[in-house]
């Protein structure tokens, strides 16, 4: 798991880059996968994760560098000069302003 740390408005933001996926398997394949996972004292999810990590290790996958995210935050700050985190409304004030 990759974690990106960004600093913005005196706040440190940690972003865990994890994705969830959904698989559709026929009943027999799923049953065999559960048996295989149990024999290895793990879960089907863990088996799939290990397989995909092995597959990904052999493939060149481009990643979005942290500096691109930092430059995005800088662009937002440039488009909204003078904005600070202190300008944010509280949740209550935000909903109150909509009434």
N, C-alpha and C positions, 0 to 999 in steps of 0.2 A: 504494500500500500504506500502510495506516495502522498506526502503532506506538503502543502505549500503554505508558507507563512508570509502574510502581507501586513504592512503597517499603514494605517490610514486614520487620520483624525485622532491621533493619540490612542488608537485602538489597534490591538494585534489580532489579526484574523487568521485562524488555522483552518485550512481547507483540506479535508481528506478526500482524495480522488478515488472513490469506490463507486462502482456501478452495479446495480442489480439487474439480473436477466431472468427471463421466464422461458422454460423449455417445455415443449409438448412431446411426450413420449408415450408409446403404446404401453399397455399394462404389463406385458411380458418383459419388455426392456427395463421398465422401472423396477419390477420385482427383482430381476437379476442384478441390477445396479445396487439395490438395497442390500442384497445378500453379499455382493462383493464389498460394499462399504462396511458391513457388519464384520466380515472376516478381517478387515484391516482396522477395525475399531475406529471408524470414522463415519462421516455422513456422505450421502450422495453429493450434496453441495460441495463438500470438501474435495471429493474425487474430481468433480467437474472443474473446480478451481485449480487443482493441481495440474490437470490435463491442459487447461488453457494457458497456465503459466509456462508450462513446458513448451507448448506450441508457440507462444509469444516470444519466448527466449530465442527461438530459431528464426523469427521474422523481424525485420527492421520496421518498427512502428514509430512514426514521428510523434513527439510529445510537445505540448504547448509549454514553452519555457515560462518560468515565473516572471521573467522580465516583460513578457507580453502582457501578463495580467497587471503588473505594476504600471506599464505604459497606458493601459486602459484606464486605470484609476487616475493617472496623471491627466489624461484627456478629459475625463469627467470634471476634474478640478479646474481645468483650463476653460471648459465651456460654462462653468458656473463659478466665476471668480467671487471670492469673498465668502463663499459658503463654508461653514464649519459644522462640525458635529453638534456644537452647542445650538445651532439653528434648528435642529430636529425637534419636532413636536413630540411630546409624550403620546403614548397610545390613546390615553383619555382625551388629550387636547385635540388630537387628530380627529377622533370620532365626534367630538363636541363641535368642531369647526364644520362638519358636514351637515349638521342639523339646521 
